């Protein structure tokens, strides 16, 4: 019943707003760690030249931040600008879903973020 309830109560995100936020990011490392906000949640974009083993084959990951009240997004500094925007969009949307109560135990937040990512950026 709880899973069903979370699906009903989770509002659809305004992806246009998230796209605008992500489009405004430089994502080239020239600003060092780049802070930004989306729908009232703070993020710190951190460019990295190496992926950690825990990230697997992912080109971006998010973690609770120890520097700000929000989340750090680690972005692998390889790939095209479009790929980087896609990866950051996905991570931001996944965090937003989790923050609105979408359960992540069954990867629901990730799956919903991927669906929106592919709707906007096309299939992977």
The 8 nearest C-alpha neighbors of each residue, nearest first, counted from 0:
[[1, 3, 2, 4, 5, 6, 7, 8],
 [2, 0, 4, 3, 5, 6, 102, 7],
 [3, 1, 5, 4, 0, 6, 102, 101],
 [2, 4, 0, 6, 1, 5, 7, 8],
 [3, 5, 1, 7, 2, 6, 0, 8],
 [6, 4, 8, 2, 7, 3, 9, 101],
 [7, 5, 3, 4, 9, 8, 2, 101],
 [6, 8, 4, 5, 9, 3, 10, 2],
 [9, 7, 5, 6, 10, 4, 100, 99],
 [10, 8, 6, 7, 5, 99, 101, 11],
 [11, 9, 12, 8, 99, 7, 6, 96],
 [12, 10, 9, 13, 14, 96, 8, 111],
 [13, 11, 14, 10, 92, 96, 95, 17],
 [12, 14, 15, 16, 11, 17, 18, 38],
 [13, 15, 17, 16, 12, 18, 115, 92],
 [16, 14, 18, 17, 13, 19, 12, 20],
 [15, 17, 19, 14, 18, 13, 20, 37],
 [18, 16, 14, 20, 19, 15, 21, 37],
 [19, 17, 15, 21, 16, 20, 22, 14],
 [18, 20, 22, 16, 17, 21, 15, 23],
 [21, 19, 17, 23, 18, 22, 16, 37],
 [20, 22, 18, 23, 24, 19, 17, 84],
 [23, 21, 19, 20, 24, 18, 84, 25],
 [22, 24, 21, 20, 19, 25, 18, 26],
 [25, 23, 21, 22, 26, 20, 33, 35],
 [24, 26, 27, 23, 28, 29, 30, 22],
 [27, 25, 24, 28, 46, 83, 29, 33],
 [26, 28, 29, 25, 46, 76, 30, 31],
 [27, 29, 31, 30, 26, 46, 32, 25],
 [30, 28, 27, 31, 25, 26, 32, 33],
 [31, 29, 28, 33, 32, 27, 25, 26],
 [32, 30, 28, 29, 33, 45, 46, 27],
 [31, 33, 45, 44, 30, 43, 34, 28],
 [32, 34, 44, 43, 30, 31, 35, 45],
 [35, 33, 43, 42, 44, 32, 36, 41],
 [36, 34, 42, 41, 43, 33, 37, 44],
 [37, 35, 41, 40, 42, 39, 38, 34],
 [36, 38, 40, 39, 17, 41, 20, 35],
 [39, 37, 40, 36, 95, 17, 16, 41],
 [38, 40, 37, 36, 41, 95, 69, 42],
 [41, 39, 36, 37, 38, 69, 42, 95],
 [42, 40, 36, 69, 35, 70, 68, 39],
 [43, 41, 70, 35, 71, 69, 36, 34],
 [42, 44, 34, 71, 33, 72, 32, 45],
 [45, 43, 33, 72, 32, 71, 34, 73],
 [46, 44, 73, 32, 72, 74, 43, 47],
 [47, 45, 74, 76, 28, 73, 75, 44],
 [46, 48, 75, 49, 76, 74, 45, 73],
 [47, 49, 76, 75, 50, 46, 77, 74],
 [50, 48, 47, 51, 75, 76, 46, 74],
 [51, 49, 54, 52, 75, 48, 47, 58],
 [50, 52, 53, 54, 49, 55, 56, 57],
 [51, 53, 54, 55, 50, 56, 49, 57],
 [52, 54, 51, 55, 50, 56, 57, 60],
 [55, 53, 51, 52, 57, 56, 50, 60],
 [56, 54, 53, 52, 57, 51, 50, 58],
 [55, 57, 54, 58, 50, 52, 53, 59],
 [58, 56, 59, 55, 54, 60, 50, 75],
 [57, 59, 75, 74, 56, 86, 60, 50],
 [60, 58, 74, 73, 57, 86, 75, 72],
 [61, 59, 73, 72, 90, 54, 74, 62],
 [60, 62, 72, 71, 73, 70, 90, 63],
 [61, 63, 71, 70, 64, 72, 60, 73],
 [64, 62, 70, 71, 69, 65, 61, 68],
 [65, 63, 70, 71, 66, 67, 69, 62],
 [64, 66, 67, 63, 68, 70, 71, 69],
 [65, 67, 64, 68, 71, 43, 69, 70],
 [68, 66, 69, 64, 65, 70, 41, 43],
 [69, 67, 41, 64, 70, 66, 65, 42],
 [70, 68, 41, 67, 42, 64, 40, 63],
 [69, 71, 63, 64, 42, 62, 43, 61],
 [70, 72, 43, 64, 62, 61, 42, 44],
 [73, 71, 61, 44, 60, 45, 43, 74],
 [72, 74, 45, 60, 59, 46, 44, 61],
 [75, 73, 59, 46, 47, 76, 45, 58],
 [74, 76, 47, 58, 77, 48, 59, 46],
 [75, 77, 48, 47, 46, 74, 78, 27],
 [78, 76, 75, 79, 48, 83, 58, 74],
 [79, 77, 82, 83, 80, 76, 81, 75],
 [78, 80, 82, 81, 83, 77, 84, 76],
 [79, 81, 83, 82, 84, 78, 26, 85],
 [80, 82, 84, 79, 83, 85, 78, 120],
 [83, 81, 85, 79, 84, 80, 78, 86],
 [82, 84, 80, 86, 85, 81, 87, 79],
 [85, 83, 81, 87, 82, 86, 88, 80],
 [84, 86, 82, 88, 83, 87, 81, 89],
 [87, 85, 83, 89, 88, 84, 59, 82],
 [86, 88, 90, 84, 89, 85, 91, 83],
 [89, 87, 85, 91, 86, 90, 84, 92],
 [88, 90, 86, 92, 87, 91, 112, 116],
 [89, 91, 93, 87, 92, 88, 94, 86],
 [92, 90, 94, 88, 93, 89, 87, 95],
 [93, 91, 95, 89, 94, 112, 90, 88],
 [92, 94, 90, 112, 96, 108, 95, 91],
 [95, 93, 97, 91, 92, 96, 98, 90],
 [96, 94, 92, 98, 93, 97, 91, 99],
 [95, 97, 93, 99, 101, 98, 94, 108],
 [98, 96, 101, 94, 100, 99, 95, 108],
 [97, 99, 95, 96, 100, 94, 101, 93],
 [100, 98, 96, 97, 101, 9, 95, 10],
 [101, 99, 97, 98, 102, 5, 96, 9],
 [100, 102, 97, 96, 108, 5, 99, 103],
 [103, 101, 104, 107, 100, 108, 97, 105],
 [102, 104, 106, 108, 107, 105, 101, 97],
 [105, 103, 106, 102, 107, 108, 101, 109],
 [104, 106, 107, 103, 102, 108, 109, 110],
 [107, 105, 103, 109, 104, 108, 110, 102],
 [106, 108, 110, 103, 105, 109, 102, 111],
 [109, 107, 103, 111, 93, 110, 106, 96],
 [110, 108, 112, 106, 107, 111, 93, 113],
 [111, 109, 107, 113, 112, 108, 106, 114],
 [110, 112, 114, 108, 113, 109, 107, 115],
 [113, 111, 109, 93, 115, 110, 114, 92],
 [112, 114, 116, 110, 111, 115, 117, 109],
 [115, 113, 111, 117, 112, 116, 118, 110],
 [116, 114, 118, 112, 113, 117, 119, 111],
 [115, 117, 113, 119, 114, 118, 120, 89],
 [116, 118, 121, 122, 120, 114, 119, 115],
 [119, 117, 115, 116, 121, 120, 114, 122],
 [118, 120, 116, 117, 121, 115, 14, 114],
 [121, 119, 117, 116, 118, 85, 122, 123],
 [122, 120, 117, 118, 119, 123, 116, 115],
 [121, 123, 117, 120, 118, 116, 119, 114],
 [122, 121, 117, 120, 116, 113, 85, 82]]
